[in-house]
Amino acid sequence: MSIHTFSDPAFDAGWLAGDGLPREHGRDLLRLLAALARSSSLRDAARTCGLSYRYAWGVIGEGARALGGPLVDMGRGRGARLTELGRRVLDADQHIRSALDPVFERLRAELRGMLAGALPAGRGRLRVRASHDLALSELARVCAPQLDLEIDIQGAEDCLAGLARNECELAGFHVADALPRAAAAAASLGQWLDPRKHQLVHFVTREQGLIVRPGTRIRGVNDLARPGVRFAGRPPQARHSAGNEDLRVAEEVAAGRADAGFGLRAAAARLRLDFVPLAKERYFLAAARRTLRGAPAQALLRTLRSKEFADIVGSLPGYDPARAGEHESIAAALSWIERSR
């Protein structure tokens, strides 16, 4: 039942429309403006968005007429650049995304309750609390023919606490191979998981680092201290949002509102941004040992070990699914953290 999952990558920006500007053209206009914020050529921006140059030119004209002013300055010899109105339209888009995320999160929760009683008898279901990962929605999709994953995106410590309180069957969290995040993960593992009761299952390994706007010459963390460098912080609601915080950081950088921000290589690649690797992260699913012996969890493990899932996750830049579905003890994860120190 796919309604239990959260779609990636992003909010469907369909708010922009008006006389002479159909809603679908409004979506394309926002994509073009975001691409132009990091490019000086309308032709390059159109190519980035997968649109023809002629269509892109027409959509920008439609937008200018609908909004009452030019969105792009096309001065001869200066390429194409956003006007003040164009930049404000992008700011409005980001504001709408941030405002609507909590609303959609509440509606998703309500829908789960409304539809929960209508599942076919005997169909497997697992409640999952997990910190954000781009591969989670792919896992739910591959599982869908035989298993419903009810995924609730939360902070890692909240996920582990929920598992300890029996509020979910699986808790997803990531562990970095670099301090201080490794130390924080070790503290959470020790506080909420009991080695006699709980077992870890390897999900994916992924690359974390700096998402960087091309041309900024940012090659490491020290470069963030340079005068004038703008850093994209994660929004306050990211911890409990639908889980696309890495992509929101990438969008901030891609739109030219920041020069760099922390995130996944896959998020940077999706928007054709540069990436500076800083750490490897292992993502685990924690569960009670008795849960893993049940039929729903066995179906999940078969999916994790399947070639279909490996091929899908392997196509995400910076991801490695080689150990997906392997059991690992809590002690082994802790010792890996200790080695990283």
C-alpha positions as CSV (number, residue, x, y, z in Angstrom):
1,M,0.0,0.0,0.0
2,S,2.1,2.9,-1.3
3,I,0.2,5.5,0.7
4,H,2.3,4.5,3.7
5,T,5.5,5.8,2.1
6,F,6.9,9.2,1.4
7,S,7.8,10.1,-2.1
8,D,11.2,11.5,-3.1
9,P,12.6,13.7,-4.2
10,A,10.6,16.8,-3.7
11,F,7.5,18.9,-3.3
12,D,5.4,19.2,-6.5
13,A,5.7,22.9,-7.2
14,G,2.3,23.5,-8.8
15,W,1.3,26.7,-7.1
16,L,2.4,29.1,-9.9
17,A,-0.4,29.8,-12.5
18,G,-2.3,32.7,-13.9
19,D,-3.9,34.1,-17.0
20,G,-1.9,32.8,-19.9
21,L,0.3,30.7,-17.6
22,P,-1.1,27.1,-17.2
23,R,-0.2,25.3,-14.0
24,E,2.1,22.8,-15.9
25,H,4.0,25.8,-17.4
26,G,4.3,27.4,-14.0
27,R,6.1,24.2,-12.8
28,D,8.5,24.4,-15.7
29,L,9.0,28.1,-15.1
30,L,10.1,27.6,-11.5
31,R,12.5,24.9,-12.6
32,L,13.9,27.2,-15.3
33,L,14.4,30.1,-12.9
34,A,16.2,27.8,-10.4
35,A,18.5,26.6,-13.2
36,L,19.1,30.1,-14.4
37,A,20.2,31.1,-10.9
38,R,23.3,28.9,-11.3
39,S,23.7,29.4,-15.1
40,S,24.2,32.4,-17.3
41,S,22.7,30.9,-20.4
42,L,19.0,30.2,-21.1
43,R,20.1,27.5,-23.5
44,D,22.1,25.7,-20.7
45,A,19.2,26.1,-18.2
46,A,16.7,24.6,-20.6
47,R,19.0,21.7,-21.3
48,T,19.4,21.1,-17.6
49,C,15.6,21.0,-17.2
50,G,15.2,18.7,-20.2
51,L,13.3,21.4,-22.1
52,S,13.7,22.9,-25.6
53,Y,15.1,26.3,-25.9
54,R,12.0,27.5,-27.8
55,Y,9.7,26.2,-25.1
56,A,11.8,27.7,-22.3
57,W,11.8,31.1,-24.0
58,G,8.0,30.9,-24.4
59,V,7.4,29.9,-20.7
60,I,9.5,32.8,-19.5
61,G,7.5,35.2,-21.6
62,E,4.2,33.7,-20.3
63,G,5.5,34.1,-16.7
64,A,6.5,37.8,-17.3
65,R,3.1,38.6,-18.7
66,A,1.2,36.8,-15.9
67,L,3.3,38.4,-13.1
68,G,3.5,41.9,-14.7
69,G,7.2,42.2,-15.1
70,P,10.4,40.6,-16.6
71,L,11.8,37.6,-14.8
72,V,15.0,37.3,-16.7
73,D,17.4,40.0,-18.0
74,M,18.5,38.9,-21.5
75,G,20.9,41.8,-22.2
76,R,23.1,41.3,-25.2
77,G,26.6,40.2,-24.4
78,R,25.6,39.4,-20.7
79,G,23.8,36.2,-21.2
80,A,20.7,35.6,-19.1
81,R,20.3,36.4,-15.4
82,L,17.4,36.7,-13.0
83,T,15.8,40.0,-12.3
84,E,14.8,41.1,-8.8
85,L,11.3,39.8,-9.6
86,G,12.7,36.4,-10.8
87,R,14.7,36.0,-7.5
88,R,11.6,36.9,-5.5
89,V,9.6,34.3,-7.3
90,L,12.2,31.7,-6.3
91,D,12.1,32.9,-2.7
92,A,8.3,32.6,-2.7
93,D,8.6,29.0,-4.0
94,Q,11.0,28.1,-1.1
95,H,8.6,29.7,1.4
96,I,5.7,27.7,0.1
97,R,7.7,24.5,0.3
98,S,8.7,25.1,3.9
99,A,5.2,26.1,4.9
100,L,3.4,23.2,3.3
101,D,5.7,20.4,4.4
102,P,4.2,20.1,8.0
103,V,0.7,20.2,6.5
104,F,1.4,17.3,4.1
105,E,3.0,15.4,7.0
106,R,-0.2,15.7,9.1
107,L,-2.4,14.7,6.2
108,R,-0.2,11.6,5.5
109,A,-0.6,10.6,9.1
110,E,-4.4,11.0,8.9
111,L,-4.6,9.0,5.7
112,R,-2.7,6.1,7.3
113,G,-5.3,5.9,10.1
114,M,-8.2,6.2,7.6
115,L,-7.0,3.4,5.4
116,A,-5.3,1.1,7.9
117,G,-8.5,-1.0,8.5
118,A,-9.0,-1.7,4.8
119,L,-5.8,-3.8,4.1
120,P,-6.4,-7.3,2.7
121,A,-6.4,-10.0,5.4
122,G,-3.0,-11.6,5.9
123,R,-1.0,-8.9,4.2
124,G,2.2,-8.1,6.0
125,R,2.9,-4.7,7.5
126,L,5.8,-3.2,9.4
127,R,5.9,0.2,11.2
128,V,9.2,1.9,10.5
129,R,10.6,5.0,12.1
130,A,13.6,6.1,10.2
131,S,16.0,9.0,9.7
132,H,15.9,10.3,6.2
133,D,17.5,8.3,3.3
134,L,16.8,8.5,-0.4
135,A,16.7,4.7,-0.7
136,L,13.8,4.3,1.8
137,S,11.1,5.1,-0.7
138,E,12.7,2.7,-3.2
139,L,12.7,0.0,-0.5
140,A,9.0,0.5,0.1
141,R,8.2,0.4,-3.6
142,V,10.0,-2.8,-4.2
143,C,8.4,-4.3,-1.1
144,A,4.9,-3.2,-2.1
145,P,3.7,-6.4,-3.8
146,Q,4.0,-8.4,-0.6
147,L,4.6,-6.0,2.3
148,D,3.4,-2.6,3.5
149,L,6.0,-0.4,5.1
150,E,4.5,2.4,7.1
151,I,7.4,4.8,7.2
152,D,7.6,7.7,9.6
153,I,10.6,10.0,9.1
154,Q,12.1,11.3,12.4
155,G,15.4,12.1,14.0
156,A,17.6,9.0,14.6
157,E,17.4,9.2,18.4
158,D,13.6,9.5,18.3
159,C,13.5,6.4,16.0
160,L,15.6,4.3,18.4
161,A,13.5,5.5,21.4
162,G,10.3,4.5,19.6
163,L,11.7,1.1,19.0
164,A,12.6,0.7,22.7
165,R,9.0,1.8,23.6
166,N,7.5,-0.7,21.1
167,E,6.0,2.1,19.1
168,C,7.4,0.6,15.9
169,E,8.9,-2.7,14.6
170,L,11.9,-1.2,12.9
171,A,14.1,1.9,13.6
172,G,16.4,3.3,10.8
173,F,19.5,5.3,11.7
174,H,22.8,6.2,10.2
175,V,26.3,6.1,11.7
176,A,29.1,8.2,10.3
177,D,32.8,7.2,10.3
178,A,33.8,10.6,11.6
179,L,33.4,12.5,14.8
180,P,31.4,14.1,16.3
181,R,28.4,12.3,14.7
182,A,29.9,8.8,15.4
183,A,30.1,9.6,19.1
184,A,26.4,10.8,19.1
185,A,25.3,7.6,17.4
186,A,27.2,5.5,19.9
187,A,25.5,7.2,22.8
188,S,22.1,6.6,21.2
189,L,22.8,2.9,20.6
190,G,23.9,2.4,24.1
191,Q,20.9,4.2,25.6
192,W,18.1,2.6,23.6
193,L,19.2,-0.8,22.3
194,D,19.6,-4.0,24.3
195,P,22.1,-6.4,22.7
196,R,20.2,-9.3,24.2
197,K,16.9,-8.1,22.7
198,H,17.8,-6.2,19.5
199,Q,19.5,-7.0,16.3
200,L,20.8,-4.7,13.5
201,V,20.3,-5.2,9.8
202,H,22.5,-3.5,7.3
203,F,20.6,-1.3,4.9
204,V,23.0,0.8,2.8
205,T,26.4,2.7,2.9
206,R,26.4,6.2,1.6
207,E,28.6,9.2,1.1
208,Q,28.1,12.4,3.1
209,G,29.8,15.7,2.5
210,L,29.5,19.2,1.2
211,I,27.1,20.0,-1.6
212,V,28.8,22.8,-3.5
213,R,27.8,25.3,-6.1
214,P,30.1,24.9,-9.2
215,G,32.7,27.6,-9.5
216,T,33.0,28.4,-5.8
217,R,36.3,26.7,-5.3
218,I,35.2,25.1,-2.1
219,R,37.3,22.0,-1.6
220,G,36.9,21.3,2.2
221,V,35.4,22.5,5.4
222,N,38.0,25.1,6.0
223,D,36.9,26.9,2.9
224,L,33.5,27.6,4.5
225,A,35.2,30.2,6.7
226,R,36.2,32.3,3.8
227,P,34.6,35.8,3.8
228,G,31.4,35.9,1.7
229,V,30.8,32.1,1.6
230,R,27.1,31.4,2.2
231,F,26.2,28.2,4.0
232,A,22.8,26.4,3.6
233,G,21.7,25.3,7.1
234,R,19.0,22.7,7.4
235,P,15.5,24.2,8.1
236,P,14.1,23.9,11.6
237,Q,11.3,21.5,10.5
238,A,13.8,19.1,8.8
239,R,14.1,16.8,11.8
240,H,10.4,15.8,11.6
241,S,9.7,16.6,7.9
242,A,8.8,14.2,5.1
243,G,12.5,13.6,4.9
244,N,13.9,15.4,1.9
245,E,16.3,17.7,3.9
246,D,19.3,16.7,1.8
247,L,17.4,17.7,-1.3
248,R,16.3,21.0,0.2
249,V,19.9,21.8,0.9
250,A,20.8,21.0,-2.7
251,E,17.9,23.1,-3.9
252,E,19.2,26.1,-1.9
253,V,22.6,25.7,-3.4
254,A,21.3,25.1,-6.9
255,A,19.1,28.2,-6.7
256,G,22.1,30.4,-5.8
257,R,20.9,31.2,-2.3
258,A,23.9,29.4,-0.8
259,D,27.4,28.3,-1.9
260,A,27.5,25.0,0.1
261,G,25.7,22.9,2.6
262,F,26.0,19.4,4.2
263,G,24.2,16.6,2.4
264,L,24.5,13.4,0.4
265,R,26.4,12.9,-2.9
266,A,23.2,11.6,-4.5
267,A,21.4,14.8,-3.7
268,A,24.2,16.9,-5.2
269,A,24.3,14.7,-8.3
270,R,20.5,15.0,-8.8
271,L,20.9,18.8,-9.3
272,R,24.3,18.6,-11.1
273,L,26.2,20.2,-8.2
274,D,29.7,19.6,-7.1
275,F,30.4,17.4,-4.1
276,V,33.2,17.3,-1.5
277,P,33.2,13.9,0.3
278,L,33.7,14.1,4.1
279,A,32.5,10.8,5.6
280,K,31.1,7.4,4.9
281,E,27.8,6.6,6.6
282,R,26.4,3.1,7.3
283,Y,22.6,3.0,7.6
284,F,21.1,0.3,9.8
285,L,17.7,-1.0,10.6
286,A,17.3,-2.0,14.2
287,A,14.6,-4.5,15.3
288,A,13.7,-6.9,18.1
289,R,15.1,-10.3,17.4
290,R,11.6,-11.8,17.6
291,T,10.4,-9.3,15.0
292,L,13.1,-10.5,12.6
293,R,11.8,-14.1,12.9
294,G,8.3,-13.1,11.8
295,A,7.0,-13.4,8.2
296,P,6.8,-9.6,7.5
297,A,10.4,-9.1,8.4
298,Q,11.5,-12.1,6.5
299,A,9.8,-10.7,3.4
300,L,11.7,-7.4,4.0
301,L,15.0,-9.2,4.3
302,R,14.4,-11.1,1.0
303,T,13.8,-7.7,-0.7
304,L,16.9,-6.2,0.8
305,R,19.0,-9.1,-0.5
306,S,17.3,-9.1,-4.0
307,K,19.0,-8.1,-7.2
308,E,16.2,-5.7,-8.0
309,F,16.9,-3.6,-4.8
310,A,20.7,-3.8,-5.3
311,D,20.4,-2.5,-8.9
312,I,18.1,0.4,-7.9
313,V,20.2,1.5,-4.9
314,G,23.4,0.9,-6.9
315,S,22.3,3.5,-9.4
316,L,22.2,6.3,-6.7
317,P,25.5,8.2,-6.7
318,G,27.5,7.5,-3.6
319,Y,25.5,4.5,-2.4
320,D,26.6,0.9,-1.9
321,P,24.0,-1.8,-1.3
322,A,26.5,-4.6,-1.1
323,R,25.7,-5.6,2.5
324,A,22.0,-4.9,2.4
325,G,20.1,-7.5,4.5
326,E,23.1,-8.7,6.5
327,H,22.7,-9.2,10.2
328,E,25.1,-7.3,12.5
329,S,25.3,-7.2,16.2
330,I,25.0,-3.9,18.1
331,A,28.5,-4.6,19.5
332,A,29.9,-4.8,16.0
333,A,28.4,-1.5,15.1
334,L,29.8,0.1,18.3
335,S,33.3,-1.4,17.5
336,W,33.1,0.2,14.0
337,I,32.4,3.5,15.6
338,E,35.3,3.1,18.0
339,R,37.6,2.3,15.0
340,S,36.5,5.5,13.3
341,R,37.7,7.5,16.2
